[in-house]
Amino acid sequence: MSFFQEPPRLGNQYDDDALLQSYLARMLPEDFRRSITEDLRDLGELSGNYFYPFQLRDRLNEPELTQWDPWGHRIDHIEVSPLWKEAEALAAKRGLIATAYEQKNGDLSRVHQFVMNYLIQASLDVYSCPMAMTDGAARSLLSLGNQALIDRALPRLTSRDPKTAWTSGQWMTERTGGSDVGLTQTVARQTPEGWRLYGTKWFTSATTAQMALTLARPEGNGPGGKGLAIFYVETRDADGRLNGIQINRLKDKLGTRKVPTAELTLDGTLAMPVAGLTDGIKNMAWMLNVTRTWNAMGATWSMRRAMALARDYAKRRVQFGAPLSEKPLHVDTLAGLEAEFQAGFLLAFRGVELLGKLETKTATERDLLLQRLVTPLAKLTTGRQVVHITSEVSEAFGGAGYVEDTGVPRLQADSQVLSIWEGTTNVLSLDSLRALAKEGTLDSFFHEVESRLSNVKDAGLRPCVQTAHDALEHARAWVTGAMSNPATMEAGARRFSLTLGRTLELALLSDHAQWCLDHGHGPRTKAAARRFAQNGVDLIRDTLDLDESRLLS
């Protein structure tokens, strides 16, 4: 009889997620949790048993750009995949953006929103990209206080009706580079019709959106970020014609191939200033708060999906006389990955909790300082973790993990962007140092870690507590010593920031493990905490020879 490997299968992604259920039991009031359980279970069912098979069938359907109609008119129409069209309607109907702005559950509304997205987005072919941009635009407009634009756009950005709902783009990157947006060359000129934009945007995600926020330099303004302004653009006029926008081409990318990422020429694009004619980069801070949180959560649901497939496959794949799930080395490998996932989950959701407090004005001063640091730390730490996990999961499938039509390679290819979008690991590390420059931030971070560790009483978790304490004290000593040498501080920023992120992850994981033991949720998270502590938390080196680093670079 011929042998055929069985593919991995997914079940209900809510019912199968013990970590999520323990987190919700801990975080949400019982009546609130009960009121949303069936909706979450329904999303879990759609994710595992409807959209995941749809995703596999839809694999080869990528966005297509048609620049000209048969009669020679420039139309620049992008056709997205069938799955994306369903995702667009689902996002509106289920309130994947709206929930955060309706705020029916106060500062927990963000938790509710991101739990829904966590359950469904891994099956939606990175439809989270326009969702993140839309959420960031809505928050930016509200926070910057341009009432005319709030009245115009916010009801559409937060609509639950697919017929009226808008998505938003975020057009920042130019040929001059992505990280140093102060080099933006797009010019804004005032005309009798209003402000018009002229320039090229080198990467524009969510190019099919109805609006976008973008940076441009009003004529006469000085160089750098101070001279930029943030502008609101509606992509088409009332007749459906593009608003002075030409789509030059779609990007041919390693991953996120379902996302219509394009190069645009802005040639007299009508636009409106959102918040004055200067300080564009400063005014982008609200958007980055939101989009970096989405990035961390995207890493989390990608890790969760990779682990769910790997665990199911291990039960089905027989090698050397037994399933992989009974092979000690394979079990050990998956255990190390599971620990990383659980730690990343708790760090990303801690960022979500703090964002909710910030937006509902329930945050203490310590919360505000912590949020400013945890947001970049969560993004950079989970961004590295998801690349590691999806690479290892591809390997866990053997040759099948390298064959495109199994769907497994897409996990790895799509995840690679999560350490790049919204700031690379190095850029976010420097941003973390800037956050620490504000007095009280480091103390707030230490208080967060130490208060979490103080809850841990189980003897088996004591090594985790000690590992976290040791890493925290090493970080304190290093940053104090490095302050006098800017070159040393910058060179060590990545290892320092990852140490802070992983230390907080271990503290959150140990704290949650204790709660699970105390409330009948079993020892699984305790095992994850113990394993995570062994995976490496303190990445700081006390000395660094910059001349040697240059020789090696």
Buried (B, 14 or more C-beta within 10 A) or exposed (E): EEEEBEBBBBBBBBBBBBBBBBBBBBBBEEEBBEEBBEBBBBBBBBBBBEBBBBBBEBBEBBBEBEEEEEEEEEEBBBBBBEBBEBBBEBBBEBBBBBBBBBBEBEBBBBBBBBBBBBBBBBBBBBBBBBBBBBBBBBBBBBBBEBEEBBEBBBBBBBBBEEEEBBBBBBBBBBEEEBEEBBBBEBBBEEEEEEBBBBBBBBBBBBBBBBBBBBBBBBEEBEEBBEBBBBBBBBBEEEEEEBBBBBBBEBBEBEBBBBBBBBBBBBBBBBBBBBBEBBBBBEBBEBBBBBBBBBBBBBBBBBBBBBBBBBBBBBBBBBEEEEBBBEBEEBEEBBEBBBBBBBBBBBBBBBBBBBBBBBBBEEBEEBBBBBBBBBBBBBBBBBBBBBBBBBBBBBEBBBEBBEEEEBBBBBBBBBBBBBBBBBBBBBBBBBBBBEBBEEEBBBEBBBBBBBEBBEBBEBEBBEBBBEBBBEBBEBBEEBBEEBEEEEEBBBBBBBBBBBBBBBBBBBBBBBBBBBBBBEEEBEEBBBBBBBBBBEBEBBBBEEEBEEEEEEEEE
